[in-house]
Amino acid sequence: MKNYHISKHPSFFAVGLSYKKAEAEVRGKFSLDVPKIDSIILDAQKQGVEGLLTISTCNRTELFGFAQQPFQLIKLLCDHTQGSIEEFQEVAYVYKNHDAINHLFKVGTGLDSQILGDFEIISQIKQSFSRSKKHGMSNPFLERLCNSVIQASKRIKNETELSTGATSVAFASVKYILHNISDISSKNILLFGTGKIGRNTCENLIKHTNNKHITLINRTKEKAEAIAGKFQLLVKDYGDLQTEIRKTDILVVATGAQLPTISKSLLHTKKPLLILDLSVPKNVADNVLELDNVTLVHLDQLSQITDENLNKRKEYIPKAYDIIEEVKLDFIKWLESRKFAPVINALKAKLMTMKEEELDFHSKKLQDFNQEQAELVSERIIQKITKQVANHLRKSDADTDDSLALIQEVFQLELNSK
């Protein structure tokens, strides 16, 4: 069975961009839908990439995988999106080996989220791993790593208050509405798009506004009806979008389109209209701002809203990092045992054979030879030697592949193929 581990050739990389340096417009160029993710995975397979995890949300796009160079992964991303390598390099980050592992833990536990404590990313990681596994692009390393990140996420939710209160972009949008619109229960609200953010926004609107005038529109009407049925809301056909916008006071856009679905030409209302665009890439064209009665807010602006809840959540960041370190330590131990164990075990067996040969030789040569004491002393020496070797291999600055190869060559070790 092939060993998957962090090694010089290939290395484990994380390449990507996020809200921290990339504006929504740039993130939109690199966003990935499911067909694009599948195409990247299949293309990576052909190029000999060993294991790949692809994450694309409204605030980040990232590839995690084994490659000779990070450029292999960067090129894969650029080949399958509208973004160029030059644009990527301006806002991108690249992490290698243990730094890449650390980054995935931060992302998966909500510590790197646009809104601190937003744990919705963990479902994305689960789905991404499932897609990789489906296409034969997972491996024991990625599976164990994803499971460890999921475990850390669960523990942080259960053992801290990092996610106290609602923390998502969907909730931030509702909070913005509550703070900026008076008499909210009497306003007409139109939700266009019923993906995950759309569904969550819908749920938060009902929970926090006590509004009975919410209409849903989706390109696929059945999806809107499924959500509307749950909350007893009104559903309209996609063809009615322009007419419904005329009636509405608040338009929430949460579609997954690659190009704007709402533009100035669709808006023919004279009353004040608040538009919240929760989509990446942006699904509302900037030309709507040419209309005096329209206010447009994008999710990047919403995510900057801070409150008492957020400040309280910040207190639990150190505890969250402690949990990550605990879970990560277990993962690293597993990784080391998977990588070093065959060589360490073979070395120990070789030394034991040498010991047996020497003891047998000296027992025949020496008249008063103490077999029991010799066994005890030699076994302690073997333990110390194997411990020293293991400690050397665990050093982060050691070239473990070269060291493992040298040990095998010097002691002429035969490793168990299993």
C-alpha positions in Angstrom: 0.0 0.0 0.0 1.3 3.4 -0.9 2.3 5.8 2.0 0.8 9.3 1.8 2.8 11.6 3.8 4.4 15.1 3.9 7.6 14.7 2.0 9.9 16.8 -0.2 8.6 15.3 -3.4 5.7 15.9 -3.4 4.7 18.3 -0.7 1.3 19.2 0.8 0.3 22.7 -0.3 -2.6 25.0 0.3 -3.1 27.7 -2.3 -5.9 30.2 -2.3 -7.3 33.7 -1.8 -9.8 35.1 0.7 -11.7 38.2 1.8 -8.6 39.3 3.7 -6.8 40.6 0.5 -9.2 39.9 -2.3 -12.3 42.1 -3.0 -15.5 40.4 -3.9 -15.1 41.2 -7.6 -11.7 39.4 -7.6 -13.0 36.5 -5.5 -15.8 36.2 -8.0 -13.4 35.5 -10.8 -11.9 32.6 -8.9 -15.2 31.2 -7.6 -16.0 27.6 -8.3 -19.4 25.8 -8.8 -19.7 22.0 -8.6 -19.1 21.3 -12.3 -15.9 23.4 -12.1 -14.7 21.6 -9.0 -15.3 18.2 -10.7 -13.3 19.4 -13.7 -10.4 20.6 -11.5 -10.3 17.2 -9.7 -10.3 15.2 -13.0 -7.7 17.5 -14.5 -5.5 17.2 -11.4 -5.8 13.4 -11.6 -4.4 13.5 -15.2 -1.5 15.7 -14.1 -0.5 13.3 -11.3 -1.6 15.4 -8.4 -1.8 13.0 -5.4 -5.0 13.9 -3.5 -6.9 17.2 -3.7 -9.4 19.1 -1.6 -11.2 22.1 -3.2 -13.1 24.7 -1.2 -15.1 27.6 -2.7 -17.4 29.8 -0.6 -18.5 33.4 -0.8 -15.4 34.5 1.0 -12.6 32.1 -0.2 -11.4 29.7 -2.8 -8.7 27.3 -1.9 -7.0 24.1 -3.2 -5.3 21.7 -0.8 -3.2 18.9 -2.3 0.0 17.1 -2.9 2.2 18.5 -5.7 5.8 18.9 -6.8 5.3 22.7 -6.8 2.5 25.0 -5.6 2.3 26.4 -9.2 0.7 23.1 -10.3 -2.3 23.8 -8.0 -2.4 27.6 -8.9 -2.4 26.8 -12.6 -5.3 24.3 -12.1 -7.3 27.0 -10.4 -6.6 29.6 -13.0 -7.3 27.2 -15.9 -10.8 26.5 -14.6 -11.8 30.0 -13.6 -12.0 33.5 -15.1 -9.0 34.7 -13.0 -5.5 35.0 -14.3 -2.3 33.9 -12.7 -1.2 37.6 -12.4 -4.5 38.5 -10.6 -4.1 35.4 -8.3 -0.5 36.3 -7.3 -1.6 39.8 -6.2 -3.9 38.6 -3.5 -2.9 34.9 -3.0 -1.3 32.9 -0.2 0.6 29.6 -0.4 1.1 27.4 2.6 3.3 24.3 2.7 3.3 21.1 4.8 2.6 21.9 8.4 1.6 25.5 7.6 -1.0 24.1 5.2 -2.3 21.8 7.9 -2.5 24.7 10.4 -4.4 26.8 7.8 -7.1 24.1 7.2 -7.6 23.8 11.0 -8.1 27.6 11.2 -10.5 27.7 8.3 -12.5 24.7 9.4 -13.0 26.0 12.9 -14.3 29.5 12.0 -11.1 31.3 13.2 -10.3 32.5 9.7 -14.0 33.2 8.7 -15.2 36.6 7.5 -17.4 36.6 10.6 -15.6 35.1 13.5 -17.1 31.8 14.6 -19.0 31.2 11.4 -18.9 27.4 11.2 -20.8 26.9 7.9 -17.4 26.3 6.2 -17.2 22.8 7.9 -20.1 21.5 5.7 -18.2 22.7 2.7 -15.1 20.8 3.8 -17.2 17.6 4.2 -18.8 18.0 0.8 -15.4 18.8 -0.8 -13.8 15.7 0.6 -16.8 13.6 -0.5 -16.3 14.9 -4.1 -12.6 14.1 -4.0 -13.4 10.6 -2.7 -16.0 10.0 -5.3 -13.4 10.8 -8.1 -10.7 8.7 -6.4 -8.7 11.8 -5.4 -8.7 11.3 -1.6 -6.1 9.4 0.4 -5.6 8.4 4.0 -3.8 11.6 4.8 -6.6 13.9 3.5 -9.3 11.7 5.1 -7.6 11.7 8.5 -6.9 15.5 8.3 -10.5 16.4 7.3 -11.8 14.2 10.1 -9.4 15.9 12.6 -10.6 19.4 11.5 -14.3 18.3 11.9 -13.5 16.9 15.3 -11.8 20.2 16.4 -14.8 22.2 15.0 -17.2 20.1 17.1 -15.2 20.5 20.2 -14.9 24.2 19.8 -18.7 24.5 19.4 -19.3 22.3 22.5 -16.5 23.6 24.8 -16.4 27.3 24.0 -18.8 30.1 23.2 -17.0 31.1 20.0 -20.2 30.7 18.1 -22.5 32.3 20.7 -25.5 33.8 19.0 -25.9 33.9 15.2 -22.7 34.4 13.4 -23.3 33.9 9.7 -23.4 36.3 6.8 -27.1 35.4 6.6 -27.7 36.7 10.1 -25.5 39.8 9.5 -27.9 40.7 6.6 -30.9 40.4 8.8 -29.2 42.4 11.4 -28.5 45.1 8.9 -32.2 45.2 7.9 -33.3 45.4 11.5 -31.0 48.3 12.2 -31.7 50.3 9.0 -35.4 49.7 8.2 -38.2 50.9 10.5 -41.5 49.1 10.8 -39.9 45.9 9.3 -43.0 43.7 9.9 -45.0 45.7 7.4 -42.4 45.8 4.6 -42.4 43.6 1.5 -39.3 41.3 1.3 -38.3 39.5 -1.8 -35.7 36.7 -1.6 -34.2 35.8 -5.0 -32.1 32.6 -4.8 -32.6 29.7 -2.5 -29.1 28.3 -2.1 -27.6 27.7 1.3 -27.2 31.4 2.1 -30.6 32.1 0.7 -32.2 29.4 2.9 -30.4 30.7 6.0 -31.3 34.3 5.3 -34.9 33.2 4.9 -34.9 31.4 8.3 -33.3 34.4 10.0 -35.8 36.8 8.5 -38.7 34.8 9.8 -37.2 34.3 13.2 -36.1 37.9 13.8 -38.5 40.2 11.9 -42.0 38.7 12.5 -42.6 39.5 8.8 -45.5 37.8 6.9 -44.7 39.5 3.6 -41.8 37.4 2.3 -41.8 36.1 -1.3 -39.4 33.6 -2.8 -38.2 33.4 -6.4 -35.7 30.9 -7.7 -34.8 29.8 -11.3 -35.9 26.3 -10.3 -39.3 26.9 -8.8 -39.5 23.5 -7.1 -36.5 24.4 -4.8 -38.3 27.6 -3.7 -41.5 25.7 -3.1 -39.7 23.2 -0.9 -38.4 26.0 1.3 -41.6 28.1 1.2 -43.6 25.0 2.3 -41.5 24.7 5.4 -42.1 28.4 6.4 -45.5 28.9 4.7 -44.2 31.6 2.4 -45.3 32.9 -1.1 -43.5 31.6 -4.2 -43.5 33.3 -7.6 -42.3 32.3 -11.0 -38.8 33.4 -12.2 -40.7 35.3 -15.0 -42.4 37.4 -12.3 -39.1 38.8 -11.0 -39.4 42.3 -12.5 -43.0 42.6 -11.4 -42.3 41.5 -7.8 -39.3 43.9 -7.5 -41.7 46.8 -8.2 -43.8 45.7 -5.1 -40.9 45.1 -2.8 -39.1 47.2 -0.2 -36.2 44.9 0.4 -34.6 42.6 -2.2 -32.2 39.9 -0.9 -30.1 38.4 -3.8 -28.5 35.0 -3.0 -28.1 33.3 -6.3 -25.2 31.3 -7.5 -24.9 32.8 -10.9 -21.5 33.7 -12.4 -22.8 37.0 -13.9 -25.1 39.7 -12.4 -28.8 38.7 -12.3 -30.1 42.1 -11.2 -29.3 45.3 -13.1 -30.7 48.8 -13.5 -32.9 47.7 -16.4 -34.9 45.4 -14.1 -35.7 48.1 -11.6 -38.8 50.2 -12.3 -39.8 51.2 -8.8 -40.1 54.7 -7.4 -40.2 53.8 -3.7 -37.0 53.3 -1.7 -35.5 49.9 -2.4 -32.8 48.2 -0.3 -30.8 45.5 -2.1 -28.6 43.1 -0.2 -26.3 41.1 -2.5 -25.1 38.0 -0.6 -23.5 36.4 -3.7 -19.9 35.9 -4.9 -19.4 36.7 -7.7 -21.6 39.8 -7.3 -25.1 39.1 -8.6 -26.2 42.8 -8.6 -24.7 45.1 -11.2 -23.2 48.4 -9.8 -25.3 50.4 -12.3 -28.3 50.0 -9.9 -26.7 52.8 -7.8 -27.4 55.2 -10.6 -31.0 55.1 -9.3 -31.6 57.6 -6.5 -34.1 55.4 -4.6 -31.8 52.3 -4.5 -29.4 51.4 -1.7 -27.0 48.5 -2.4 -25.1 46.6 0.3 -22.8 43.7 -0.5 -21.8 40.9 1.9 -18.3 42.3 2.4 -19.9 45.3 4.0 -22.2 43.2 6.1 -19.4 41.2 7.5 -17.8 44.3 9.0 -20.7 44.7 11.4 -19.4 44.2 14.9 -21.5 43.9 18.1 -21.3 42.8 21.7 -21.7 39.1 20.7 -18.6 39.3 18.4 -16.5 40.9 21.2 -17.6 38.2 23.6 -16.7 35.5 21.1 -13.2 36.9 20.8 -12.6 36.0 24.4 -12.7 32.3 23.4 -10.1 32.4 20.7 -7.3 31.2 23.0 -9.3 28.3 24.1 -10.2 27.4 20.5 -6.5 27.4 19.6 -5.8 25.1 22.6 -8.4 22.6 21.3 -6.9 22.8 17.8 -3.4 22.1 19.2 -4.7 19.0 21.1 -6.5 17.6 18.0 -3.6 18.5 15.7 -1.1 16.8 18.0 -3.1 13.5 17.7 -3.1 13.9 13.9 0.7 14.6 13.8 1.4 11.6 15.9 -0.7 9.4 13.5 1.2 11.0 10.6 4.6 10.3 12.2 3.7 6.7 13.1 2.5 6.1 9.5 5.6 7.5 8.1 8.4 6.4 10.5 7.0 3.2 11.9 8.0 0.8 9.1 11.7 2.0 9.2 11.8 2.2 13.0 10.4 -1.3 13.4 12.7 -2.7 10.7 15.7 -1.0 12.5 14.7 -2.4 15.8 14.3 -5.9 14.3 17.8 -5.6 12.7 19.4 -4.5 16.0 17.7 -7.3 17.8 19.1 -9.8 15.3 22.6 -8.3 15.8 22.1 -8.5 19.6 21.1 -12.2 19.4 24.1 -13.0 17.2 26.5 -11.2 19.6 25.1 -12.7 22.7 25.3 -16.2 21.1 28.9 -15.6 20.1 30.0 -14.3 23.6 28.1 -16.9 25.5 30.2 -19.6 23.8 33.5 -17.6 24.2 33.2 -16.4 27.8 33.1 -18.9 30.6 31.3 -16.8 33.2 29.0 -14.9 30.7 25.8 -13.5 32.3 23.1 -13.9 29.7 20.4 -12.2 31.7 22.4 -9.0 32.4 23.7 -8.9 28.8 20.1 -9.1 27.5 19.0 -6.3 29.8 21.9 -4.0 28.9 21.7 -4.6 25.1 17.9 -4.1 25.0 18.2 -0.8 26.8 20.9 0.3 24.3 18.6 -0.7 21.4 15.7 1.3 22.9 18.0 4.4 23.2 19.2 4.1 19.7 15.7 3.7 18.2 14.5 6.6 20.3 17.3 8.9 19.1 16.5 8.0 15.5 12.8 8.7 16.0 13.6 12.0 17.7 15.8 13.0 14.7 13.0 12.1 12.2 10.5 14.2 14.1 12.5 17.4 13.9 10.7 19.8 11.6 13.9 20.9 10.0 15.1 17.4 9.2 14.9 16.1 5.6 13.0 13.0 6.7 13.0 11.4 3.3 16.8 11.5 3.0 17.2 10.4 6.6 14.8 7.4 6.1 16.6 6.4 2.9 20.0 6.7 4.7 18.9 4.6 7.6 17.6 1.9 5.3 20.8 1.9 3.3 23.2 1.8 6.2 21.4 -1.0 8.1 20.3 -2.7 4.9 16.7 -2.8 6.1 14.0 -4.7 4.3 10.6 -3.1 4.9 7.4 -5.0 5.2 5.5 -4.2 1.9 2.2 -4.0 3.9 
